[in-house]
Amino acid sequence: MPTFNYVARTRSGSKKQGSITAESKQLATTQLIQQGLKVDSISEKGSAARGGGNLNKRVKTPDLLIFTRQLSTIVSAGLPLMQGLDILAEQTDDPNFAKIIDAVGQEVESGETFSDALRKYSKAFPDLYISMVRSGEASGDLDGVLIQLADYLEASEELKRRIKSAMTYPVVAFSMIILIAAALIIWVVPQFANIFQALGGTLPAPTRILIAVSEFLRSWYGAPLIVVAIIGIYFGIRAYGQTEAGRFHLDTLRLRMPVFGQLLRKVAISRFTRTLSTLTRSGVNILQALEIVERTAGNEVYAKAIREAADSVRNGDTLADPLARAEVFPAMVTRMIAVGEKTGALEIMLMKISDFYDSEVRALVDSLTSLIEPILIGLMGIVVGGIVIALFMPILMLSSLVS
């Protein structure tokens, strides 16, 4: 009797990995569902070695986007799926991704469905991708689903680029401010400290504090202690963020950040509505779509709201009501979803919401770029100006005494 490796999730949402023995993959899946688990992936033990068990690695979104777009063109042109996979395996730039495509082609050739072959490489092909391919196979519209997937990946990648551009400038500028301040404190302040010591007298409090900080940083233990503290804080926050409660609390803090919190909210809503619209439009049932959207939410606060909404829908409730009760979605969003449910055009309404929030994100990123620059310049002026004032206060006091 064969053994199957599986990756599943418990009712609380935590990930579980293991193996199970059954006569077939379908029976193994049924046993796991009876145990109260939601199966993410399941494959026969040793079957991955055929395509290279070490091939199951993440693939860059641009590479996956190009593969999907080209495969949709090949399938819509009437070429067989196997031939299309062979062509794409030869012309893909990423060697590992080329091997994955080749392995998927071998699985399909041996009788596996395309979606089941993709599931064996779940790190390269996300749940959303596999579920949509499965629905495309069931409906006989694989090329149409692949086009939807390519459009979705393209929109998601554009959103990531905008967020990255909004975050890169302030991080770089703030790092430069810290480096300039550290350079002044470590190399310039000691020169003035020697002059002040030769003059004697009592120095002003800001000057004494600045000299004390300089001496601490220049000591043998000062800089290493700060580096160790920063590393400790980083890994401590990271470890806390890997717990369920930690993820929720940290994501709550992120959403409450000034300016950036608003950006993260709009991004989360856009991602939720676009993903759910893409899944439901391709034929994935609403409960399975909500499970996938929950895992791809990117924020635990919104993931919790989606998880509770899925439970309510499973019990016969509408989608809009539990989302409104979560109080993380604006009234406009929940009311438009309610209208979409009543009119039977939920996926269209979700896409309209996503397009609206995409434009909101673009406008907010543009305003952030123009807003952050003067703020950072002002911050640099305060830091550098504060250091300069603290250094020149004793000189000004001395000149007033001489006068």
C-alpha positions in Angstrom: 0.0 0.0 0.0 1.6 3.3 -1.0 2.5 6.1 1.4 1.6 9.8 0.7 3.3 12.9 2.0 0.9 15.7 2.7 0.8 19.4 3.7 -2.5 20.4 5.4 -4.0 23.0 7.7 -5.9 22.5 11.0 -9.2 24.2 11.8 -7.2 27.0 13.5 -5.2 27.6 10.4 -1.8 26.2 11.6 0.3 24.2 9.1 0.7 20.5 9.5 3.0 18.1 7.5 3.1 14.3 7.6 2.5 11.1 5.8 -0.4 8.7 5.5 -0.9 5.2 4.0 -3.8 4.6 1.7 -4.8 2.6 -1.4 -5.0 5.8 -3.5 -4.5 9.5 -3.4 -8.3 10.1 -3.3 -8.7 7.8 -0.3 -5.7 9.5 1.5 -7.3 12.9 0.9 -10.7 11.6 2.2 -9.0 10.3 5.4 -7.3 13.6 6.0 -10.6 15.5 5.5 -12.3 13.2 8.0 -9.5 14.1 10.5 -10.6 17.8 10.2 -7.7 18.8 8.0 -7.7 21.1 4.9 -5.3 19.5 2.4 -3.0 21.9 0.6 -0.9 19.3 -1.2 -0.5 15.5 -1.3 1.8 13.4 -3.3 3.0 9.8 -3.3 6.2 9.2 -1.4 9.1 8.9 -3.8 7.2 10.2 -6.8 8.9 13.6 -6.6 12.3 12.0 -7.1 11.3 11.2 -10.7 11.2 14.9 -11.5 13.9 15.8 -9.0 12.7 16.1 -5.4 14.9 19.1 -4.8 13.3 21.0 -7.7 10.3 22.2 -5.5 11.7 25.7 -5.0 10.1 29.2 -5.3 10.0 30.8 -8.7 10.1 34.5 -9.3 6.7 36.1 -10.2 8.0 37.6 -13.5 9.2 34.2 -14.6 5.8 32.6 -13.7 4.0 35.4 -15.4 5.9 34.9 -18.7 5.4 31.2 -18.5 1.6 31.6 -18.0 1.2 34.2 -20.7 3.1 32.0 -23.2 1.4 28.8 -22.2 -2.0 30.5 -22.7 -1.0 31.6 -26.2 0.2 28.1 -27.1 -3.0 26.4 -25.8 -5.3 28.9 -27.4 -3.4 28.3 -30.7 -4.5 24.7 -30.6 -1.1 23.1 -29.8 -1.2 20.1 -27.3 -0.3 20.9 -23.7 2.6 18.5 -23.7 4.2 20.2 -26.7 3.7 23.6 -25.1 5.4 22.5 -21.9 8.4 21.1 -23.9 8.8 24.4 -25.8 8.6 26.5 -22.6 11.1 24.2 -20.8 13.6 24.8 -23.6 13.3 28.6 -23.7 12.9 29.4 -19.9 15.9 31.4 -18.6 15.8 30.1 -15.0 17.4 26.6 -15.1 15.5 25.3 -12.0 12.2 26.5 -13.4 13.0 24.8 -16.7 13.5 21.5 -14.9 10.3 22.0 -13.0 8.4 22.6 -16.3 10.1 19.5 -17.8 9.1 17.4 -14.7 5.5 18.7 -14.9 5.5 17.6 -18.6 6.6 14.1 -17.6 3.9 13.9 -15.0 1.3 14.9 -17.5 2.6 12.4 -20.0 2.3 9.6 -17.5 -1.4 10.3 -17.1 -1.6 13.0 -14.3 -3.8 16.0 -14.8 -2.0 19.3 -15.3 -3.3 20.6 -12.0 -2.2 17.5 -10.0 1.3 17.7 -11.7 1.5 21.4 -10.7 0.6 20.5 -7.1 3.7 18.4 -6.7 5.7 21.7 -7.1 3.6 23.8 -4.7 6.4 26.2 -3.9 6.7 27.2 -7.6 3.0 27.2 -8.3 0.8 28.8 -5.5 -2.6 27.4 -4.4 -4.4 30.1 -6.3 -2.6 29.0 -9.5 -3.4 25.3 -9.1 -7.0 25.8 -8.1 -7.7 28.0 -11.2 -6.0 25.5 -13.5 -8.1 22.7 -12.0 -11.3 24.7 -12.6 -10.1 25.5 -16.2 -9.6 21.7 -16.8 -13.0 20.9 -15.4 -14.7 23.6 -17.6 -12.7 22.9 -20.7 -11.5 26.6 -20.8 -7.9 26.2 -19.8 -6.6 28.8 -22.2 -9.1 31.4 -20.8 -8.2 30.6 -17.2 -4.5 30.9 -18.1 -5.1 34.4 -19.6 -6.9 35.4 -16.3 -4.0 34.1 -14.3 -1.5 36.0 -16.4 -3.6 39.2 -15.9 -3.8 38.6 -12.2 0.0 38.0 -11.8 0.7 41.1 -13.9 -1.5 43.3 -11.7 -0.1 41.8 -8.5 3.5 42.4 -9.7 2.7 46.0 -10.7 1.3 46.5 -7.2 4.4 45.1 -5.6 6.6 47.4 -7.7 4.7 50.4 -6.6 4.9 49.5 -2.9 8.6 48.8 -3.2 9.2 52.1 -4.8 7.3 53.8 -2.1 9.3 52.1 0.7 12.8 52.2 -0.9 13.4 55.9 -0.8 12.6 56.6 2.9 14.6 53.5 4.0 17.7 54.7 2.1 17.3 58.3 3.1 16.8 57.4 6.8 19.9 55.1 6.7 21.9 58.0 5.3 20.8 60.3 8.1 21.9 57.7 10.7 25.3 57.2 9.0 25.9 61.0 8.8 24.9 61.5 12.5 27.2 58.5 13.5 30.1 59.9 11.6 29.7 63.4 13.2 29.5 61.8 16.7 32.4 59.4 16.3 34.9 61.6 14.4 33.9 65.3 14.8 32.7 65.5 18.4 36.0 64.2 19.9 37.9 67.0 18.3 35.6 69.6 20.0 35.7 67.6 23.3 39.5 68.1 23.4 39.1 71.8 22.9 36.4 72.0 25.6 38.6 70.1 28.1 41.5 72.5 27.5 39.2 75.5 28.2 37.8 74.0 31.4 34.6 75.1 33.0 31.2 73.5 33.1 29.7 72.6 29.7 26.0 72.9 28.8 23.9 69.8 29.3 23.3 69.1 25.6 27.1 69.2 25.0 27.8 66.9 27.9 25.2 64.4 26.6 26.7 64.5 23.1 30.2 63.9 24.4 29.0 61.0 26.6 27.3 59.4 23.5 30.5 59.9 21.5 32.7 58.3 24.2 30.3 55.4 24.4 30.3 54.7 20.7 34.1 55.0 20.5 34.6 52.6 23.4 35.5 49.0 22.7 32.1 47.7 23.9 29.8 50.6 22.6 29.4 49.8 18.9 29.4 46.0 19.4 26.8 46.3 22.1 24.5 48.4 19.8 25.0 45.9 16.9 24.2 42.9 19.2 21.1 44.8 20.5 19.8 45.5 17.0 20.4 41.9 15.9 18.7 40.6 19.1 15.7 42.9 18.6 15.4 41.9 14.9 15.4 38.2 15.6 13.2 38.6 18.7 10.5 40.4 16.6 11.0 37.8 13.8 10.5 34.9 16.2 7.4 36.6 17.8 6.1 37.3 14.3 6.1 33.5 13.5 3.6 32.8 16.3 -0.1 33.2 15.5 -0.7 35.9 18.2 2.6 37.7 17.2 1.6 37.9 13.5 -1.8 39.4 14.5 -0.3 42.0 16.9 2.5 43.0 14.5 0.1 43.3 11.6 -2.2 45.4 13.7 0.6 47.7 14.5 1.6 48.0 10.9 -2.0 49.0 10.0 -1.9 51.7 12.7 1.3 53.3 11.4 0.9 56.9 10.2 0.6 57.2 6.4 2.0 53.8 5.7 -0.8 52.1 7.6 -3.3 53.6 5.2 -1.3 52.3 2.2 -1.1 48.8 3.7 -4.9 48.8 4.2 -5.6 49.8 0.6 -3.1 47.2 -0.7 -4.8 44.4 1.5 -8.3 45.3 0.2 -7.1 45.5 -3.4 -5.4 42.1 -3.1 -8.4 40.5 -1.4 -11.0 41.7 -3.9 -8.8 41.0 -7.0 -7.9 37.5 -5.9 -11.4 36.5 -4.9 -12.8 38.0 -8.2 -10.2 36.1 -10.2 -11.0 32.8 -8.5 -14.8 33.0 -8.6 -14.7 34.1 -12.2 -12.7 31.1 -13.2 -15.2 28.8 -11.5 -13.7 28.1 -8.1 -16.4 27.7 -5.5 -16.7 30.5 -2.9 -15.6 28.5 0.1 -12.4 27.2 -1.6 -11.7 30.7 -3.0 -12.0 32.2 0.5 -9.6 29.6 1.9 -7.0 30.5 -0.8 -7.6 34.3 -0.3 -7.0 33.9 3.4 -3.6 32.3 2.8 -2.6 35.0 0.3 -4.0 37.9 2.3 -0.5 39.0 3.4 -1.9 40.5 6.6 -3.1 38.4 9.6 -5.8 41.0 10.6 -7.4 40.6 7.2 -6.7 36.9 7.1 -8.7 36.5 10.4 -11.6 38.5 9.0 -11.7 36.4 5.8 -11.5 33.2 7.9 -14.4 34.2 10.0 -16.3 35.3 6.9 -15.7 31.8 5.4 -17.1 30.1 8.5 -20.2 32.3 8.3 -20.7 31.6 4.6 -20.3 27.8 5.4 -23.2 28.2 7.9 -25.4 29.9 5.3 -24.6 33.6 5.9 -23.8 36.1 3.1 -20.3 37.2 2.5 -20.9 40.9 3.1 -22.4 40.7 6.6 -19.4 39.0 8.4 -16.9 41.3 6.5 -18.8 44.3 7.8 -18.8 42.9 11.4 -15.0 42.5 11.2 -14.7 46.4 11.0 -11.5 46.2 8.8 -13.3 46.8 5.5 -14.8 50.2 4.6 -18.6 50.4 4.3 -18.3 51.1 0.6 -16.6 47.7 0.1 -19.1 45.6 2.1 -22.1 47.4 0.6 -20.8 46.8 -3.0 -20.2 43.1 -2.2 -23.7 42.9 -0.8 -25.1 44.4 -4.0 -23.0 42.0 -6.1 -24.3 39.0 -4.1 -27.9 40.1 -4.6 -27.5 40.8 -8.3 -25.4 37.6 -9.0 -22.5 39.7 -10.3 -20.2 39.3 -7.3 -17.0 38.8 -9.3 -17.7 41.9 -11.5 -18.3 44.0 -8.3 -15.1 42.7 -6.7 -13.1 43.6 -9.8 -14.5 47.1 -9.7 -13.5 47.5 -6.1 -10.0 46.2 -6.9 -9.6 48.6 -9.8 -10.7 51.5 -7.5 -8.3 50.6 -4.7 -5.5 50.1 -7.3 -6.0 53.7 -8.4 -6.1 54.7 -4.7 -2.7 53.0 -4.1 -1.2 54.7 -7.1 -2.4 58.1 -6.0 -1.2 57.4 -2.4 2.2 56.3 -3.5 2.7 59.4 -5.6 1.6 61.6 -2.7 3.9 59.7 -0.3 6.9 60.3 -2.6 6.3 64.1 -2.5 5.4 64.1 1.2 8.3 62.0 2.5 11.1 64.0 0.9 10.5 67.3 2.9 9.9 65.3 6.0 13.3 63.5 5.7 15.1 66.7 4.8 13.6 68.3 7.9 14.6 65.3 10.0 18.1 65.5 8.7 18.2 69.2 9.5 17.0 68.5 13.1 19.6 65.7 13.7 22.6 67.5 12.1 21.5 70.9 13.4 21.1 69.5 16.9 24.6 68.1 16.9 26.1 71.4 15.6 24.2 73.5 18.1 25.3 71.2 21.0 28.9 71.7 19.8 28.8 75.4 19.4 26.9 76.2 22.6 30.1 76.3 24.7 31.9 78.5 22.1 29.0 80.9 22.1 29.0 81.0 25.9 32.8 81.7 25.9 32.4 84.5 23.4 29.7 86.1 25.5 32.0 85.9 28.6 34.8 87.5 26.7 32.5 90.3 25.5 
